[in-house]
Amino acid sequence: MAQLEHLTTPVDTVVSRMRALDASLPGRDGVAVFNRVYLTVTEEVDRRLDGGGFPDPRAATALDVRFAERYLAAVDAAAADRRPPACWRPLFQLRRHPGVRPLQFALAGINAHIGHDLALAVVDACRTLGCEPPELEDEFDRVGELLVSLEERIREDLMPGPDLLQIADPLTHLLGSWSLERARDAAWVAARALWALRHCADMAGEFAERLDTVVGFAGRMLLTPLAD
């Protein structure tokens, strides 16, 4: 596999940016809720990289950093009053809505990042490393396992207690309408499709744009206000 020559943003720099965001945003802000979740994942990836937890640390670093850069670029766009990708717009637009619960913010951010950004990050990492998507599959799966375990933690930390979350609660239905594992599987299929289309710029661009739009629509549904 090619040397990681063009990767200029190491994982610890990405972690520092997320920590700075965490310190600067109000705790109830929807972007802050997602950022705390994502910071936890990135810190765990960093620890596992340091501990030899990935068979190919260069590939894992490339994927993790390219992945994080997609989120941070959306943050920068919103801060500069530019339009972030469609998948991120619902979170930035509704980040202060009092009727949206913290768990919804977390899931909407994960939806945008997994549903759209992950596929593009795989392609970005392949270009950085000079490899094909199958060569990143082990790293993709290991990061995916971390995300799935994190989803369980998110639900434990942000979900109301069992006495509060009744079957009639609309949040129950929202939780049942989205699956991280299905989103991760779809991201891998999308990444392979984008890679196959890499020499057809128009088709690849249209595919990525449609993916962005569909994921944004799902995010808007996840952020349906459930209280006044």
C-alpha positions in Angstrom: 0.0 0.0 0.0 1.3 3.5 -0.8 2.8 5.7 1.9 0.5 8.2 3.6 2.2 11.2 1.9 -0.7 13.6 1.6 -2.4 13.1 5.0 -1.7 16.5 6.7 -4.3 16.3 9.6 -3.4 13.6 12.2 -6.0 12.1 14.4 -4.8 14.1 17.5 -5.4 17.3 15.6 -8.9 16.3 14.7 -9.5 15.4 18.4 -8.2 18.8 19.4 -10.6 20.5 17.0 -13.6 18.6 18.4 -12.5 19.3 22.0 -12.4 23.0 21.2 -15.9 22.8 19.7 -17.1 21.0 22.8 -15.7 23.8 25.0 -17.2 26.6 22.8 -20.7 25.4 22.3 -23.6 25.4 24.8 -24.3 22.0 26.1 -27.9 21.8 24.8 -26.9 22.9 21.3 -27.7 20.1 18.8 -24.3 20.2 17.1 -22.6 20.1 20.6 -24.6 16.9 21.4 -23.4 15.2 18.3 -19.9 16.6 18.7 -19.6 15.0 22.1 -20.7 11.7 20.7 -18.3 11.8 17.8 -15.4 13.0 20.0 -15.8 9.9 22.1 -15.5 7.7 18.9 -12.5 9.6 17.6 -10.7 9.4 21.0 -11.3 5.7 21.1 -9.9 5.3 17.5 -6.8 7.3 18.6 -6.3 5.1 21.6 -6.6 1.9 19.5 -4.2 3.3 16.9 -1.7 4.0 19.7 -2.2 0.5 21.1 -1.9 -1.3 17.8 -5.6 -2.1 17.5 -5.7 -1.8 13.7 -3.9 -4.2 11.4 -2.9 -1.3 9.1 -2.6 1.9 11.1 -1.9 4.1 8.0 -5.1 3.0 6.4 -7.1 3.4 9.6 -5.6 6.9 10.1 -6.4 7.9 6.6 -10.0 6.7 6.9 -10.6 8.2 10.3 -9.1 11.6 9.4 -10.8 11.9 6.0 -14.1 10.9 7.7 -13.7 13.6 10.4 -12.7 16.2 7.9 -16.1 15.9 6.2 -17.9 16.8 9.5 -15.5 19.6 10.4 -15.9 21.1 6.9 -19.7 21.2 7.5 -19.1 22.9 10.8 -16.8 25.5 9.2 -19.3 26.1 6.4 -22.2 26.7 8.8 -19.9 29.0 11.0 -19.1 31.0 7.8 -22.7 31.3 6.8 -22.2 29.0 3.8 -24.5 26.1 3.0 -23.2 22.8 4.4 -24.1 19.6 2.6 -27.8 18.8 2.5 -27.3 15.9 4.9 -26.1 18.3 7.6 -28.5 21.2 7.1 -31.3 19.8 9.3 -29.0 19.6 12.3 -27.6 23.1 11.8 -31.0 24.5 11.2 -32.7 22.9 14.2 -29.8 22.8 16.6 -31.5 25.1 19.1 -35.1 23.9 18.6 -36.6 23.3 22.1 -38.9 20.6 20.9 -36.0 18.4 19.6 -34.5 16.0 22.2 -30.8 15.4 22.6 -31.1 11.8 21.4 -32.6 13.1 18.1 -29.6 15.5 17.6 -27.2 12.7 18.2 -28.9 10.3 15.8 -29.3 13.0 13.1 -25.6 13.8 13.2 -24.7 10.1 13.0 -27.2 9.7 10.1 -25.5 12.5 8.2 -22.0 11.3 9.0 -22.5 7.6 8.3 -25.1 7.9 5.6 -23.2 10.4 3.5 -19.8 11.3 4.7 -18.5 7.8 5.3 -18.9 6.7 1.7 -17.1 9.8 0.5 -14.4 9.3 3.1 -13.6 5.8 1.9 -13.1 7.2 -1.6 -11.0 10.1 -0.2 -8.8 7.6 1.8 -8.4 5.3 -1.2 -7.1 8.2 -3.2 -4.8 9.3 -0.4 -3.4 5.8 0.0 -3.4 4.7 -3.7 -5.5 1.6 -2.9 -8.9 0.1 -3.7 -11.9 0.0 -1.3 -11.5 -3.7 -0.5 -8.1 -2.9 1.0 -9.8 -0.7 3.5 -12.6 -3.1 4.4 -11.0 -4.3 7.7 -10.5 -0.8 8.9 -14.0 0.1 7.8 -15.4 -2.8 9.8 -13.4 -2.0 12.9 -14.5 1.6 12.9 -18.0 0.4 12.2 -17.9 -1.9 15.3 -16.9 1.1 17.4 -19.8 3.1 16.1 -22.3 0.3 16.7 -21.1 0.0 20.3 -21.3 3.8 20.6 -24.9 3.8 19.4 -25.8 1.6 22.4 -24.1 3.9 24.7 -25.8 6.9 23.2 -29.2 5.3 23.7 -28.3 4.6 27.4 -27.0 8.1 28.1 -29.5 10.2 26.1 -32.7 8.1 26.1 -35.3 8.8 28.8 -35.7 6.1 31.5 -38.0 3.2 30.8 -40.7 4.8 32.9 -40.6 7.9 30.6 -40.2 6.2 27.2 -43.5 4.5 26.7 -44.6 2.7 23.5 -46.8 5.7 22.6 -43.9 8.2 22.9 -43.1 9.4 19.3 -39.4 9.0 20.1 -40.0 5.3 20.3 -41.2 5.3 16.7 -38.3 7.5 15.5 -35.8 5.1 17.2 -37.3 2.2 15.4 -37.1 3.9 12.0 -33.3 4.1 11.8 -30.5 1.6 12.2 -26.8 2.4 12.3 -25.9 -1.0 11.1 -28.1 -0.6 8.0 -26.6 2.9 7.4 -23.1 1.5 7.7 -23.8 -1.3 5.2 -25.4 1.2 2.8 -22.3 3.4 3.1 -20.0 0.6 2.1 -22.1 -0.1 -1.0 -22.2 3.6 -1.8 -18.4 3.9 -1.4 -17.8 1.0 -3.8 -20.3 2.5 -6.3 -18.6 5.9 -6.1 -15.2 4.3 -6.6 -16.4 2.4 -9.6 -17.7 5.7 -11.0 -14.5 7.7 -10.2 -13.6 8.1 -13.9 -17.1 9.3 -14.8 -17.1 12.6 -13.0 -20.7 13.6 -14.0 -22.2 10.4 -12.9 -20.2 10.2 -9.7 -21.2 13.8 -8.8 -24.9 13.1 -9.5 -24.7 9.9 -7.4 -23.1 11.8 -4.5 -25.6 14.6 -4.8 -28.6 12.2 -4.7 -27.1 10.4 -1.7 -26.6 13.8 0.1 -30.3 14.7 -0.6 -31.7 11.4 0.6 -29.6 11.4 3.8 -30.7 15.0 4.5 -34.3 14.0 4.1 -33.9 11.2 6.7 -32.1 13.6 9.0 -35.0 16.0 8.8 -37.4 13.3 9.8 -35.2 12.3 12.7 -35.3 15.9 14.0 -39.1 16.1 13.9 -39.9 18.3 17.0 -41.6 16.1 19.6 -42.5 18.9 22.1 -43.3 22.6 22.1 
